[in-house]
Amino acid sequence: MSIIVWIIIGGLAGWAGGAIMKQEGGLVRNIVVGIIGALVGGFIMSLFGAQGFTGFNLWSFVVALLGSIVFIAIVNFLTRRAA
């Protein structure tokens, strides 16, 4: 799978996840959050026996979006507890 696909899907999922969680960020932050989200989402889907990130398709976007939301929620929880 191409790194370009990870960047495109990651950027879109990171942007959408940030919008849902009301987090602001730039392009690089959205891409990083989306790529980490794809990894987190893939892990979550594997726990349920489903496929994770499979390429440039709607399912991969949904997996990355779910993972991005979970990742942002965890980061928010940890940073609020530390403050």
Secondary structure, 3 states (H helix, E strand, C coil): CCHHHHHHHHHHHHHHHHHHCCCCCCHHHHHHHHHHHHHHHHHHHHHCCCCCCCCCCHHHHHHHHHHHHHHHHHHHHHHHHHC
